[in-house]
Amino acid sequence: MGCSSCGKNIFTEKIGKCKDCIYLSAVTSVLFWTLWCFSVQMFGETIGHFAKHIFLFLALFVNLLFIAHILTYLNDRRQIKNETEKNNTSL
């Protein structure tokens, strides 16, 4: 990735910092849920249970990554807002 947050080595310092990564995980989450629904409805029993479970697990894990991005982003915004309010009241 091109931003300074994505260039860091520690995963916890990366997550929730880059809006491009948040958008990418949202789009990927929707894509994998769509693939899973499509594979279940269109192929039915012709596609193996293994492939259905792979799509399901990919969708779940990408969705968990997206939720982690959103929660971290909201927590960081809340901390910045609290620090700004504290600095404004001390002036």
N, CA, C and O atoms as CSV, one atom per row, in Angstrom:
chain,resi,resn,atom,element,x,y,z
A,1,MET,N,N,0.841,-1.186,0.000
A,1,MET,CA,C,0.000,0.000,0.000
A,1,MET,C,C,0.882,1.245,0.000
A,1,MET,O,O,2.069,1.181,0.321
A,2,GLY,N,N,0.301,2.343,-0.354
A,2,GLY,CA,C,1.087,3.547,-0.540
A,2,GLY,C,C,1.155,4.483,0.649
A,2,GLY,O,O,1.997,5.380,0.659
A,3,CYS,N,N,0.308,4.314,1.650
A,3,CYS,CA,C,0.317,5.276,2.749
A,3,CYS,C,C,1.319,4.873,3.836
A,3,CYS,O,O,1.811,3.745,3.851
A,4,SER,N,N,1.610,5.801,4.736
A,4,SER,CA,C,2.605,5.525,5.777
A,4,SER,C,C,2.090,4.527,6.809
A,4,SER,O,O,2.881,3.784,7.390
A,5,SER,N,N,0.778,4.494,7.048
A,5,SER,CA,C,0.220,3.542,8.008
A,5,SER,C,C,0.351,2.107,7.518
A,5,SER,O,O,0.590,1.193,8.308
A,6,CYS,N,N,0.195,1.912,6.210
A,6,CYS,CA,C,0.257,0.554,5.653
A,6,CYS,C,C,1.688,0.048,5.542
A,6,CYS,O,O,1.903,-1.156,5.400
A,7,GLY,N,N,2.663,0.932,5.603
A,7,GLY,CA,C,4.053,0.530,5.494
A,7,GLY,C,C,4.645,0.020,6.793
A,7,GLY,O,O,5.765,-0.491,6.796
A,8,LYS,N,N,3.923,0.147,7.897
A,8,LYS,CA,C,4.432,-0.316,9.185
A,8,LYS,C,C,4.418,-1.829,9.248
A,8,LYS,O,O,3.653,-2.480,8.536
A,9,ASN,N,N,5.259,-2.387,10.098
A,9,ASN,CA,C,5.384,-3.837,10.201
A,9,ASN,C,C,4.412,-4.456,11.197
A,9,ASN,O,O,4.054,-5.624,11.052
A,10,ILE,N,N,3.987,-3.721,12.182
A,10,ILE,CA,C,3.143,-4.278,13.240
A,10,ILE,C,C,1.676,-4.174,12.817
A,10,ILE,O,O,1.195,-3.093,12.476
A,11,PHE,N,N,0.973,-5.311,12.843
A,11,PHE,CA,C,-0.407,-5.381,12.372
A,11,PHE,C,C,-1.321,-4.439,13.147
A,11,PHE,O,O,-2.193,-3.801,12.556
A,12,THR,N,N,-1.133,-4.343,14.462
A,12,THR,CA,C,-2.016,-3.514,15.271
A,12,THR,C,C,-1.824,-2.024,14.999
A,12,THR,O,O,-2.719,-1.228,15.284
A,13,GLU,N,N,-0.687,-1.643,14.460
A,13,GLU,CA,C,-0.477,-0.244,14.101
A,13,GLU,C,C,-1.053,0.076,12.727
A,13,GLU,O,O,-1.260,1.245,12.400
A,14,LYS,N,N,-1.312,-0.945,11.922
A,14,LYS,CA,C,-1.842,-0.732,10.578
A,14,LYS,C,C,-3.363,-0.640,10.563
A,14,LYS,O,O,-3.937,0.196,9.866
A,15,ILE,N,N,-4.002,-1.498,11.328
A,15,ILE,CA,C,-5.437,-1.696,11.192
A,15,ILE,C,C,-6.222,-0.448,11.606
A,15,ILE,O,O,-5.974,0.137,12.660
A,16,GLY,N,N,-7.157,-0.061,10.769
A,16,GLY,CA,C,-8.024,1.070,11.047
A,16,GLY,C,C,-7.436,2.426,10.745
A,16,GLY,O,O,-8.091,3.438,10.994
A,17,LYS,N,N,-6.236,2.489,10.223
A,17,LYS,CA,C,-5.575,3.780,9.989
A,17,LYS,C,C,-5.782,4.302,8.571
A,17,LYS,O,O,-5.774,5.513,8.350
A,18,CYS,N,N,-5.966,3.411,7.622
A,18,CYS,CA,C,-6.018,3.790,6.209
A,18,CYS,C,C,-7.439,3.599,5.677
A,18,CYS,O,O,-7.979,2.493,5.725
A,19,LYS,N,N,-8.041,4.672,5.174
A,19,LYS,CA,C,-9.400,4.559,4.646
A,19,LYS,C,C,-9.443,3.705,3.387
A,19,LYS,O,O,-10.447,3.041,3.128
A,20,ASP,N,N,-8.376,3.711,2.604
A,20,ASP,CA,C,-8.348,2.857,1.415
A,20,ASP,C,C,-8.427,1.382,1.803
A,20,ASP,O,O,-9.107,0.600,1.139
A,21,CYS,N,N,-7.741,1.005,2.864
A,21,CYS,CA,C,-7.789,-0.385,3.330
A,21,CYS,C,C,-9.182,-0.728,3.867
A,21,CYS,O,O,-9.660,-1.848,3.687
A,22,ILE,N,N,-9.826,0.228,4.522
A,22,ILE,CA,C,-11.179,0.003,5.029
A,22,ILE,C,C,-12.133,-0.205,3.858
A,22,ILE,O,O,-12.957,-1.120,3.884
A,23,TYR,N,N,-12.028,0.631,2.839
A,23,TYR,CA,C,-12.882,0.480,1.658
A,23,TYR,C,C,-12.612,-0.840,0.947
A,23,TYR,O,O,-13.539,-1.518,0.504
A,24,LEU,N,N,-11.340,-1.198,0.842
A,24,LEU,CA,C,-10.980,-2.450,0.187
A,24,LEU,C,C,-11.538,-3.655,0.939
A,24,LEU,O,O,-12.031,-4.595,0.316
A,25,SER,N,N,-11.466,-3.637,2.262
A,25,SER,CA,C,-12.005,-4.764,3.027
A,25,SER,C,C,-13.531,-4.801,2.943
A,25,SER,O,O,-14.115,-5.884,2.978
A,26,ALA,N,N,-14.190,-3.641,2.833
A,26,ALA,CA,C,-15.646,-3.625,2.669
A,26,ALA,C,C,-16.051,-4.220,1.327
A,26,ALA,O,O,-16.972,-5.034,1.254
A,27,VAL,N,N,-15.367,-3.814,0.272
A,27,VAL,CA,C,-15.680,-4.338,-1.063
A,27,VAL,C,C,-15.388,-5.834,-1.130
A,27,VAL,O,O,-16.168,-6.591,-1.709
A,28,THR,N,N,-14.287,-6.261,-0.551
A,28,THR,CA,C,-13.932,-7.674,-0.554
A,28,THR,C,C,-14.942,-8.489,0.246
A,28,THR,O,O,-15.282,-9.607,-0.141
A,29,SER,N,N,-15.420,-7.941,1.348
A,29,SER,CA,C,-16.426,-8.625,2.148
A,29,SER,C,C,-17.705,-8.838,1.349
A,29,SER,O,O,-18.260,-9.937,1.336
A,30,VAL,N,N,-18.165,-7.796,0.691
A,30,VAL,CA,C,-19.372,-7.916,-0.134
A,30,VAL,C,C,-19.149,-8.911,-1.268
A,30,VAL,O,O,-20.037,-9.704,-1.582
A,31,LEU,N,N,-17.982,-8.875,-1.877
A,31,LEU,CA,C,-17.668,-9.787,-2.980
A,31,LEU,C,C,-17.708,-11.244,-2.531
A,31,LEU,O,O,-18.289,-12.083,-3.220
A,32,PHE,N,N,-17.102,-11.557,-1.391
A,32,PHE,CA,C,-17.083,-12.943,-0.937
A,32,PHE,C,C,-18.461,-13.418,-0.489
A,32,PHE,O,O,-18.804,-14.579,-0.713
A,33,TRP,N,N,-19.266,-12.548,0.141
A,33,TRP,CA,C,-20.631,-12.949,0.497
A,33,TRP,C,C,-21.451,-13.206,-0.753
A,33,TRP,O,O,-22.266,-14.128,-0.788
A,34,THR,N,N,-21.236,-12.383,-1.793
A,34,THR,CA,C,-21.936,-12.587,-3.057
A,34,THR,C,C,-21.508,-13.907,-3.700
A,34,THR,O,O,-22.348,-14.657,-4.198
A,35,LEU,N,N,-20.217,-14.188,-3.691
A,35,LEU,CA,C,-19.735,-15.461,-4.244
A,35,LEU,C,C,-20.311,-16.651,-3.491
A,35,LEU,O,O,-20.672,-17.657,-4.101
A,36,TRP,N,N,-20.396,-16.544,-2.187
A,36,TRP,CA,C,-20.945,-17.644,-1.404
A,36,TRP,C,C,-22.415,-17.860,-1.726
A,36,TRP,O,O,-22.842,-18.992,-1.954
A,37,CYS,N,N,-23.193,-16.779,-1.747
A,37,CYS,CA,C,-24.622,-16.904,-2.078
A,37,CYS,C,C,-24.814,-17.452,-3.488
A,37,CYS,O,O,-25.676,-18.300,-3.722
A,38,PHE,N,N,-24.010,-16.964,-4.419
A,38,PHE,CA,C,-24.094,-17.432,-5.803
A,38,PHE,C,C,-23.756,-18.914,-5.900
A,38,PHE,O,O,-24.429,-19.659,-6.613
A,39,SER,N,N,-22.732,-19.343,-5.197
A,39,SER,CA,C,-22.334,-20.754,-5.269
A,39,SER,C,C,-23.386,-21.661,-4.654
A,39,SER,O,O,-23.598,-22.776,-5.130
A,40,VAL,N,N,-24.043,-21.198,-3.609
A,40,VAL,CA,C,-25.069,-22.023,-2.962
A,40,VAL,C,C,-26.328,-22.082,-3.821
A,40,VAL,O,O,-26.904,-23.156,-3.997
A,41,GLN,N,N,-26.759,-20.945,-4.355
A,41,GLN,CA,C,-28.018,-20.913,-5.095
A,41,GLN,C,C,-27.897,-21.446,-6.517
A,41,GLN,O,O,-28.787,-22.157,-6.985
A,42,MET,N,N,-26.829,-21.120,-7.201
A,42,MET,CA,C,-26.727,-21.498,-8.604
A,42,MET,C,C,-26.243,-22.935,-8.805
A,42,MET,O,O,-26.723,-23.643,-9.691
A,43,PHE,N,N,-25.302,-23.349,-7.984
A,43,PHE,CA,C,-24.721,-24.661,-8.205
A,43,PHE,C,C,-25.357,-25.749,-7.358
A,43,PHE,O,O,-25.298,-26.928,-7.709
A,44,GLY,N,N,-25.956,-25.365,-6.262
A,44,GLY,CA,C,-26.643,-26.334,-5.415
A,44,GLY,C,C,-25.732,-27.451,-4.978
A,44,GLY,O,O,-24.730,-27.223,-4.300
A,45,GLU,N,N,-26.081,-28.656,-5.367
A,45,GLU,CA,C,-25.317,-29.834,-4.957
A,45,GLU,C,C,-24.184,-30.184,-5.921
A,45,GLU,O,O,-23.364,-31.046,-5.604
A,46,THR,N,N,-24.116,-29.538,-7.089
A,46,THR,CA,C,-23.052,-29.884,-8.027
A,46,THR,C,C,-21.698,-29.399,-7.547
A,46,THR,O,O,-20.681,-30.039,-7.811
A,47,ILE,N,N,-21.673,-28.263,-6.837
A,47,ILE,CA,C,-20.418,-27.800,-6.242
A,47,ILE,C,C,-20.278,-28.522,-4.902
A,47,ILE,O,O,-21.256,-28.685,-4.172
A,48,GLY,N,N,-19.102,-28.936,-4.596
A,48,GLY,CA,C,-18.894,-29.713,-3.386
A,48,GLY,C,C,-19.087,-28.909,-2.104
A,48,GLY,O,O,-19.044,-27.679,-2.104
A,49,HIS,N,N,-19.296,-29.627,-1.034
A,49,HIS,CA,C,-19.436,-28.972,0.268
A,49,HIS,C,C,-18.153,-28.238,0.642
A,49,HIS,O,O,-18.188,-27.209,1.317
A,50,PHE,N,N,-17.032,-28.774,0.199
A,50,PHE,CA,C,-15.753,-28.150,0.504
A,50,PHE,C,C,-15.677,-26.743,-0.080
A,50,PHE,O,O,-15.253,-25.815,0.610
A,51,ALA,N,N,-16.078,-26.569,-1.336
A,51,ALA,CA,C,-16.032,-25.252,-1.974
A,51,ALA,C,C,-16.994,-24.284,-1.308
A,51,ALA,O,O,-16.665,-23.111,-1.136
A,52,LYS,N,N,-18.179,-24.754,-0.930
A,52,LYS,CA,C,-19.136,-23.893,-0.232
A,52,LYS,C,C,-18.550,-23.412,1.093
A,52,LYS,O,O,-18.694,-22.247,1.463
A,53,HIS,N,N,-17.886,-24.328,1.803
A,53,HIS,CA,C,-17.304,-23.960,3.091
A,53,HIS,C,C,-16.121,-23.010,2.920
A,53,HIS,O,O,-15.900,-22.141,3.763
A,54,ILE,N,N,-15.375,-23.165,1.855
A,54,ILE,CA,C,-14.259,-22.247,1.589
A,54,ILE,C,C,-14.783,-20.836,1.377
A,54,ILE,O,O,-14.267,-19.886,1.966
A,55,PHE,N,N,-15.818,-20.691,0.532
A,55,PHE,CA,C,-16.403,-19.366,0.312
A,55,PHE,C,C,-16.977,-18.798,1.607
A,55,PHE,O,O,-16.843,-17.604,1.875
A,56,LEU,N,N,-17.612,-19.644,2.405
A,56,LEU,CA,C,-18.188,-19.188,3.669
A,56,LEU,C,C,-17.098,-18.706,4.624
A,56,LEU,O,O,-17.231,-17.636,5.218
A,57,PHE,N,N,-16.029,-19.477,4.779
A,57,PHE,CA,C,-14.949,-19.075,5.674
A,57,PHE,C,C,-14.239,-17.817,5.177
A,57,PHE,O,O,-13.891,-16.946,5.974
A,58,LEU,N,N,-14.025,-17.718,3.869
A,58,LEU,CA,C,-13.423,-16.493,3.336
A,58,LEU,C,C,-14.295,-15.286,3.625
A,58,LEU,O,O,-13.796,-14.237,4.031
A,59,ALA,N,N,-15.596,-15.430,3.418
A,59,ALA,CA,C,-16.513,-14.327,3.689
A,59,ALA,C,C,-16.496,-13.949,5.168
A,59,ALA,O,O,-16.480,-12.766,5.508
A,60,LEU,N,N,-16.498,-14.939,6.038
A,60,LEU,CA,C,-16.489,-14.656,7.482
A,60,LEU,C,C,-15.196,-13.965,7.916
A,60,LEU,O,O,-15.235,-12.992,8.670
A,61,PHE,N,N,-14.066,-14.460,7.448
A,61,PHE,CA,C,-12.794,-13.885,7.869
A,61,PHE,C,C,-12.584,-12.477,7.313
A,61,PHE,O,O,-12.073,-11.602,8.012
A,62,VAL,N,N,-12.974,-12.262,6.070
A,62,VAL,CA,C,-12.859,-10.908,5.512
A,62,VAL,C,C,-13.811,-9.966,6.226
A,62,VAL,O,O,-13.481,-8.802,6.455
A,63,ASN,N,N,-14.992,-10.462,6.579
A,63,ASN,CA,C,-15.941,-9.644,7.320
A,63,ASN,C,C,-15.403,-9.306,8.710
A,63,ASN,O,O,-15.585,-8.185,9.183
A,64,LEU,N,N,-14.751,-10.249,9.362
A,64,LEU,CA,C,-14.136,-9.964,10.667
A,64,LEU,C,C,-13.018,-8.928,10.541
A,64,LEU,O,O,-12.856,-8.074,11.413
A,65,LEU,N,N,-12.252,-9.005,9.460
A,65,LEU,CA,C,-11.218,-8.006,9.220
A,65,LEU,C,C,-11.832,-6.623,9.024
A,65,LEU,O,O,-11.317,-5.634,9.544
A,66,PHE,N,N,-12.923,-6.555,8.282
A,66,PHE,CA,C,-13.620,-5.296,8.071
A,66,PHE,C,C,-14.153,-4.734,9.392
A,66,PHE,O,O,-14.037,-3.536,9.651
A,67,ILE,N,N,-14.729,-5.588,10.213
A,67,ILE,CA,C,-15.241,-5.147,11.520
A,67,ILE,C,C,-14.095,-4.651,12.399
A,67,ILE,O,O,-14.244,-3.653,13.104
A,68,ALA,N,N,-12.962,-5.332,12.364
A,68,ALA,CA,C,-11.802,-4.882,13.148
A,68,ALA,C,C,-11.327,-3.512,12.673
A,68,ALA,O,O,-10.982,-2.656,13.488
A,69,HIS,N,N,-11.307,-3.303,11.352
A,69,HIS,CA,C,-10.933,-1.994,10.809
A,69,HIS,C,C,-11.886,-0.909,11.300
A,69,HIS,O,O,-11.446,0.150,11.749
A,70,ILE,N,N,-13.173,-1.165,11.219
A,70,ILE,CA,C,-14.173,-0.168,11.600
A,70,ILE,C,C,-14.103,0.140,13.098
A,70,ILE,O,O,-14.130,1.306,13.490
A,71,LEU,N,N,-14.013,-0.887,13.928
A,71,LEU,CA,C,-13.958,-0.658,15.377
A,71,LEU,C,C,-12.706,0.118,15.779
A,71,LEU,O,O,-12.770,1.015,16.619
A,72,THR,N,N,-11.576,-0.226,15.182
A,72,THR,CA,C,-10.335,0.488,15.486
A,72,THR,C,C,-10.405,1.933,15.010
A,72,THR,O,O,-9.972,2.845,15.713
A,73,TYR,N,N,-10.950,2.139,13.817
A,73,TYR,CA,C,-11.094,3.489,13.265
A,73,TYR,C,C,-11.990,4.341,14.157
A,73,TYR,O,O,-11.658,5.489,14.450
A,74,LEU,N,N,-13.126,3.787,14.591
A,74,LEU,CA,C,-14.041,4.537,15.458
A,74,LEU,C,C,-13.416,4.820,16.821
A,74,LEU,O,O,-13.613,5.899,17.381
A,75,ASN,N,N,-12.667,3.865,17.353
A,75,ASN,CA,C,-11.997,4.072,18.637
A,75,ASN,C,C,-10.945,5.168,18.534
A,75,ASN,O,O,-10.832,6.007,19.428
A,76,ASP,N,N,-10.168,5.168,17.439
A,76,ASP,CA,C,-9.159,6.211,17.244
A,76,ASP,C,C,-9.806,7.583,17.114
A,76,ASP,O,O,-9.307,8.564,17.667
A,77,ARG,N,N,-10.913,7.652,16.388
A,77,ARG,CA,C,-11.619,8.939,16.248
A,77,ARG,C,C,-12.144,9.429,17.596
A,77,ARG,O,O,-12.091,10.622,17.896
A,78,ARG,N,N,-12.654,8.489,18.413
A,78,ARG,CA,C,-13.166,8.860,19.735
A,78,ARG,C,C,-12.038,9.388,20.619
A,78,ARG,O,O,-12.221,10.367,21.342
A,79,GLN,N,N,-10.877,8.742,20.560
A,79,GLN,CA,C,-9.741,9.197,21.354
A,79,GLN,C,C,-9.268,10.571,20.907
A,79,GLN,O,O,-8.943,11.412,21.744
A,80,ILE,N,N,-9.225,10.811,19.606
A,80,ILE,CA,C,-8.814,12.120,19.094
A,80,ILE,C,C,-9.807,13.183,19.519
A,80,ILE,O,O,-9.411,14.287,19.893
A,81,LYS,N,N,-11.107,12.863,19.467
A,81,LYS,CA,C,-12.132,13.823,19.883
A,81,LYS,C,C,-11.998,14.147,21.367
A,81,LYS,O,O,-12.111,15.309,21.758
A,82,ASN,N,N,-11.759,13.134,22.197
A,82,ASN,CA,C,-11.605,13.363,23.640
A,82,ASN,C,C,-10.366,14.209,23.935
A,82,ASN,O,O,-10.407,15.089,24.795
A,83,GLU,N,N,-9.265,13.946,23.224
A,83,GLU,CA,C,-8.053,14.735,23.431
A,83,GLU,C,C,-8.258,16.178,22.995
A,83,GLU,O,O,-7.774,17.100,23.650
A,84,THR,N,N,-8.969,16.376,21.901
A,84,THR,CA,C,-9.246,17.743,21.416
A,84,THR,C,C,-10.121,18.484,22.399
A,84,THR,O,O,-9.875,19.657,22.681
A,85,GLU,N,N,-11.140,17.826,22.930
A,85,GLU,CA,C,-12.007,18.466,23.915
A,85,GLU,C,C,-11.248,18.785,25.198
A,85,GLU,O,O,-11.476,19.828,25.812
A,86,LYS,N,N,-10.342,17.890,25.609
A,86,LYS,CA,C,-9.555,18.130,26.812
A,86,LYS,C,C,-8.626,19.327,26.608
A,86,LYS,O,O,-8.470,20.157,27.504
A,87,ASN,N,N,-8.013,19.413,25.433
A,87,ASN,CA,C,-7.130,20.540,25.132
A,87,ASN,C,C,-7.903,21.851,25.026
A,87,ASN,O,O,-7.394,22.897,25.429
A,88,ASN,N,N,-9.106,21.813,24.496
A,88,ASN,CA,C,-9.916,23.023,24.387
A,88,ASN,C,C,-10.397,23.510,25.740
A,88,ASN,O,O,-10.485,24.719,25.956
A,89,THR,N,N,-10.712,22.607,26.660
A,89,THR,CA,C,-11.165,23.017,27.980
A,89,THR,C,C,-10.028,23.519,28.848
A,89,THR,O,O,-10.266,24.314,29.757
A,90,SER,N,N,-8.797,23.083,28.600
A,90,SER,CA,C,-7.658,23.541,29.397
A,90,SER,C,C,-7.188,24.915,28.958
A,90,SER,O,O,-6.447,25.571,29.690
A,91,LEU,N,N,-7.601,25.368,27.776
A,91,LEU,CA,C,-7.201,26.693,27.300
A,91,LEU,C,C,-8.073,27.693,27.964
A,91,LEU,O,O,-7.930,28.892,27.724
